[in-house]
Amino acid sequence: MLSGLREGSVNAFLGVPYAAPPVGVNRWRAPQPARPWRGVLSATHFAPSCPQTLTPHGIGPWSSEYVVHGRVSENCLYLNIWTPAHVSRPLPVMVWIPGGAFISGSGSVPVYDGRHLAAQGIIVVTINYRLGVLGFFTDPGLAAEAARLHEPPANWGLQDMIAALRWVQRNIGAFGGNPRAVTVAGQSAGAIAVQDLIASPLAAGLFARAIAESGLPNSRLPGSPRHMASLAAAERAGTAFARAQHVKTLAALRALPVRDLGTSAAPMTSPLIMPIIDGTLLPAAPERLLAAGRFIRTPILLGMNADENTGFRSNPTSLSRAAWQAYLRKTFGALAPRFARLFPAHSGRGRARAQRAVRRDLGLAALYQWGRLRLAQARAPVYAYLWTHVEPGPRSRLWRVFHSSEIPYVFGTLDAAPQRHFTRLDRRISRRMSRYWVNFVKTGDPNGPGLSHWPRLTRRAQRIMQLGAHAAPRPILPPRLLRAMRAFIAAGGTPQLY
């Protein structure tokens, strides 16, 4: 049994183990079953987050409510549950996978507090999963051991997510949840993980719907390799890592202190710290599986923010003509003159604004490309969005509609950041956003009474929902720009969200 907390009309159960501690011989192994406990387990505090570098005061546009606080420990495979205090029938469930470039993040981040969504008649689960080297390292010895045990040879962090979803299938009924109505959801690395799970045969049957905020199957955060690494490449990287640590056995690797494992390495710089094609959990790159029709056919809600790049890249307020032309040539090659006409800019500030617009529209082109593939392979509903509201707060004119800024509006956690001085408009937007998301979790359709109609994305009508001060459908891209982006894709270009 568990004892939790009453938070208004919601009960919270925090720090619930879903797998055994991944320490000792369980480091770099498939997650093992959690040990049963006797009596009543107190579930009134968050468990430690997985090892990572902490920035409790925030970093870039992400102020303190967006980042991890508290303890970190290798013993970190826990989840948190928020459920209405009074449940009369089995409720739909949202399982949230945190973002953080696969090197940071936790289910206890303040903006992920699930009480406000749960109060609207769903159950919210947030999870921890192994990060960085602890979550994605492998080498020939580990791969051989996994083969003997009939386990996937890598992607321990993704395996944790699958273990958490299996735990939900077995146990969520005890909290009033319906295991046949689970939505797997995430943002950034969490959304990329959702796309990986949709493509993974090991996740089949574990969820009925999906939400992916700012993440597509081929998304790679800035600084990452262009293509997902193979198992062979990951093994070579693992061998080099072990050699650098002067260890020759699995036992010695597993005995290394966490501080020696480089979990604070720069995001996505090698297959040591990111998902790979392991041949089992991911038989091929997710975008290839999508194109081949080898994925879980489920309704999906997904989209992007208007200024995804401002937290990752330099954000100049002015751009010289030479720098602007060089950017267009690097991005579009021989098509640069065509895009220069589509994004006219006659001053330094105008060119900086045009560059932001190009980056936004490349993200929308990536969404268009994904939609064409997805809709050609499955009839399951797709609802897409563009988030356009600037969150108030420090240097909001610089960061604009930054990566992750939709999350507190979806979760209804604006009060986690009183220093941002939210207005009535912000709270009205948040109520609308959370209702769209809750409706989707409940039914696979975000629409409901009192909300502007959100159309499905179709092959004929490439319309998405623009969400901000107002909510209204719009074309994914204007016709002239869409034709140019299609020409860019046909010429071998790869549009990206980031």
N, C-alpha and C positions, 0 to 999 in steps of 0.2 A: 504494500500500500504506500501511497504518497500523501504527505500533507503539504498543501500549498498556501497561497495567499488569496485573500479576497480584495479585489481592486474595483470598488464600485459594483457594477453589475456583472463583473467578470472575475473568474478564478484564474490564477496564474500558477503554474508549476514550473519552477526554474531549476536548471542544472540536473536534468534527468539523464542518467547514462543510457545510451543506446548501443554501446559496444564496449568491450573490455578496453582498459587502458592500452594504447599502442606503444608500449615501452618494453625494454628488454628484448626477448625473442619475438615480440609482436611488432617491433619497429620494422617498417617496410614489409609488412605482411597484410594480407586481406584482413579487414576488421573482424575480430572474433566476438562471439556472443558476450554480452554483459553478464557479470555474475549476479545471480539472484540475491536479494537481501532478505533478512528476517525483520519482522515487525514493520514499523512505519518509517519510511525514508523522508527526511525533511527536504522539501523542494521549494525553499523560500529564498534562495540566493543563487545568482548566476555562478556557474562553474568557471574555472579558469579558461581563458581563450588559448588557442594553439600558439606555439612559439612564433614570435614576430617582433619586429621593432615597433615600439610604441611611440606615438606622437600625441600625447593626451591633450595638448592645446590646439591640435589641428595642424593641417599642412595645406598650403595653397588655398583654394576656395573651400576646402573641407574643414569647417570649424569643428569644435570639440564634439558636437552632437553626432558627427559623421564617423568618428574614429573609435578605436578600441580603448577601453579603460580597464583598470584592475589587473589581476594576476594573469600570468601566462604560465603554461605548463605543458609538457608533452602528454600528460594525462588530461585530454581535452575533448574526448568524443561524447559530448553532451548535447541535449536539445532542450528547448523551452516551449511551453504550451500555454496558450491563452484560450479559454473557453467560456461561453456564457454560463453564468452561475445556475441558471435554470434552463435545462434542455428537455424538450418534450418529444423530440424526434431526432434521428441521426442527422447531424449537420455536415455540410461540406467542409473540406479542410484545405488550407493553403500551407504548403511547406516551403519556407523561404531559405534560399541559398545565398549567403552574403557575397558581396563583391570584395575586391581588394587585390586585383591583378594576380591572384593565386599565391600571393606572399603575405597578405594581411587580411584581416576581417574576422568577424565573430557574430554569432547570433545574439550577443548581448549589446551590440551597438545601440545607443539611445534612439536613433531614428527608426529602429526596427521594432520598437515596443508594440506588441500586438493587441493591446487591450482595446484600442479604439475600433479596429476592424472586427475584433471578436464581438464587440457590443452590437454589431449589425447582423449577427446571426451566423457567423462562421467560426471555425476553430483555426487558430494561427499557430504554426510551429516554426521556430527558427533553429538553425543547426550550426554547430561547429564542424569543420573538417580539416584534415591535415594540410598544411601549407608549405610552400617552398620546397626545400630539399626533403623535408620529412614527408611531404605529400606526393612528390613526383620523381624522386631519385630512383634509379635502378642500375644494376650492373649484371654481368653474365652470371655471377653466383646467385643473385636474388632471382633472376629469371629462371635459372635451372631449379632452384628450390620451389618456386611457385609452380613450375610444371609438374614436379613430383607431387605437390599437394593439390593439383588440379585447380589452381587459382590464377587469376590474371597476373601477369608478370610486372605490372607497373600501375601507374595512375591510382595510387593509394588514396588520394584525396577524393577522386571520383568514386572509388569503391566505398568510401565513407558515406558519401551522399546516397548511394544505393542501399547501404546498410540502414541508414536513417529512414529511407522510404519503406524498407521492409519492416522496420520496427513500427512505423506508423500503420502499415497494413495489419500487423498482428495486434496492436495495442490501442489504437485510437478509439475503438469502440467503447473502451472503458471510460473515456473522457466525453462521450456523447458524439463522437465523430463517425462519419460514414466512409469506410475504406474504399468504397467504389466511387467516391466523388472527391478524389484528391487532385489538387492543382499543384504542380511543381512550379516554383517561381523564383526568379533571381534577377539581379542587376549587375551589369559590367561582367567581371569574371563569373559571377553567379549566373548571368544570362548565357554566357558562352557555355558554362557547365550544363545549363538546361538544354541547349542545343546538342551538346554531346550526349546527354541522357536520351533525348529524342532519337538519336542515331544509334544508341547502344542496345544490342539484343538482350543484355543483362538487366535492363530497366523495364522491359516489356511487362505490362500488367500492373505496374506500380503507381501509375497516375493516369487520370482521365483527361486532364487539361494542362495547359502550359502557359506561362507568362515569361517573356524575355525582354527586359528593359535594357536597352543599349547593348545588345549582343547578338551577333549573327553567327552562323556556323564557321565562316572564314574570318571572323573578327580576330585581329591581333592588336593588342595595345601597343602604343608607340614604343619603339626600341626592341620589339620582338621580331623573331625570324618571320619571313614571309609565309613559310609553309610549316605545317605541323611536323615534328620530327618523327622518324620511325623508331621502332624498338632497337634496331641495330645502332642507330645514331645515339640513342639514349644510353645504351650499354657502353659505347665508346666514351661518352662523356662521363659516365659513372666510373669507368676504369681509370680515367685520368684524374677524377676527383679523389678516388681512393689512393692512387699513387701519390698525389699531392699531400694527403694526410698521413702517408707512411704506414698504411695498414694493408694487410694482405689476406685477411679472412673476414667472413661475415660477422663472426663473433666480435672481432676487433672494431669493425664498422659500427656495429650496434652498441658498442661500449663507448663510442666517442661522445663527449659532452655536447649538448645541444649548441652551446656557444661556438663550437668548432664546425658547425654544419652550414654556415653561410646563409642562414634563413633570411638575412637582410640584404641579400644580393639584389642588384637592380632588376626591375620587373622584366621577365620574359627574355632574359639574355641567353638562355641555353635550355636544352631539354632537361636539365636538372630540376627545374622549378616550374614546369608547365605541363599540361596534358600532352600525351604522345599517342601515336598509332601503335597500340600494343598487340593488335591481332586478335584480341579476345573481347575486352570491353569495348574497344573501338577497332573494328576490323579494317577500317580505312578512314581517311579524313572525313569529318562530318559533311562537308560540302559535296564530296564525291558520293557519299551514301545518299544524300538528299537528291542529287541528280539521277541516281540509279533507282530511286523509289524505295530505298531500304531504310525506312525510319518508321517510328511509331506515329500513326495517323491520329492526331488529336487536335481539337480546337486550340488555337493559339492566339494570344494577344501580345503584340510586340511593337516596339517603336524606338524612337531616339529623341535626344534633346537638340535644340537648335544650335548650341555651342559646345558640343562634346569635347572639343580640342583645347579649350582655354586653360584647363588645369594641367595639360600635358606638354603643350608647345609654347614657344614664345608668342606673345600676344601684342604685337606692335601697334601703337596708336597711329603710326604713319609709316608708309612704305615708299621707297624710291621707285621711279619708273623701271630702272634696271632690275631691281630686286623682284618687282612684280612680274616682269617679263620672264625672268629666270625661273620663278615659281611656276608660271604657266607652262614653260617648255619642259621643266622637270616632271610636271604632273601629267600633261596631255600630249607631249611630243609633237608630232606633226599637226595635231589638231589644235595646238595652242592659239593660232590666229582666230579660229572659230570661237573658241571660248573667250578670247579677249573681247570680241564683239558682243557676246552674251553677257559679259560682266564689265561694262564700260566704267572706267574710273579715271578721273582727270586731276586728282590731287593726291597728296600723300595719305591723308585721312581716308579719302574715298577708296584708294587702293587697299588700305588695311581692312575697310569694311567689305570690299569685294572679296578679299582673301577669305574672310570669315564665311561669306556667303558661298564661296566655292567649296569650302570644307563641309559646310552643312549640306549642300546639294550633292556632293559626292557620297555622303552618308545616305541621303534619300535614294540615290542611284543604286547603292548597295542594297537597300531595302527593296527597291524595284526588282533588281536582279534576283534576290532571294525569293520574292513573291512569284515571279514568273516560273521559277523552278518548282517551288512548293505547290503552286496551283496546278501545274501540269501533272503532278504526281498524286494529288489527293484532293478530295472534295471537302475535307474537314474545314470548318470555318476559320478564316483568318481576319483579325481586326488589328489594324495598324494605326500608329499615332505619331505626331510630332509635338513635343512639349516645347512651348514658346514663352513661358512666364519667367521673368527675372525675379529670383528670390531676393528679398531685401537683405542687407547685411554688409559687412566690411568689404569695400572695394567692389561692390556689385556691378558698377559700370565697367570694370575690367573683366570680371569673370562671367558676367552675363548669364545665359541659360546653361550653366555648367553641368558637366557630367555628374550624375547622381542627384541633381537638385529637385527632381520630381518626387523623390522617395518620401520626405516628410509630408508632402501633400497627399500621397497615396495612403500612408500609414496613419495620417491624422496626428502626427507628432510635432506640430509646430511649436508646442509649448516646451519642447526639449531645448529650444534656442531662444530664450526671451530677449537676448541681446540683439536679435534681428528685427525686433519691433514690427511684427506682422500686423497687417491691416485687416479690416473687415473683408476686403476683396480677397486677400490671401486665404482667409478662413472659408469664404464662400467657394473658392476654387478647390480647397482641400475637401470640403464636403462632397463636391461634385466628383472629384477624382476617386475618392474612396468608394463612392457609390458605384461608379463604373467598374472598379476592380472587384468589389464584393459581388456585384451582379454576375460578372464573368465566373468567379469562383463557384457561385451557386448554380449557374445554368450553362456556362459556356458561351454566353452572350452578354456583353456589357450593358445592353439597353434596358431601360426600365422607365416607369412613370416619372414624369417631371424632368427627364434628361433629354438633351438634344440627341437626335437619332444618329447613331454611329453605324455607318454602312460597312458591310463586309467588303474586304478586298477581293476583287474578282479579276479574271484575266481581261475582261472587256472594260471594266470600270476600275481603274487603278486609283481609287479614292481612299484617302486616309483621314483620320480625325486630327484636326489641329486643336490642341488642348492648352489653354492659358486663361487669360481674362475672360475669353469667350470660348465656347466649344462649337466647332462647326466643321463639316466635311470640306475637303479640298483635294484637288488633284495631287498625286504624289510629287509631280513636277510639272511646270508649265509645258505645253506641247513642244515649243521650239527647243527648250532645254532638254526635255526628255529625248527628242530625236538626236540631239548632240551627244547625250550620255549613251544612248544606244550605239551610236557610231564609235564612241570611245571604247565601249565594251567589245564591239565587233572587231575592233583593231587590236584586241588583246589587253586592253586596260582592265584594271581590277579596282573598282571603287571600294572604299572602306569607310566604316563608321568613324574611325579615329584618324 
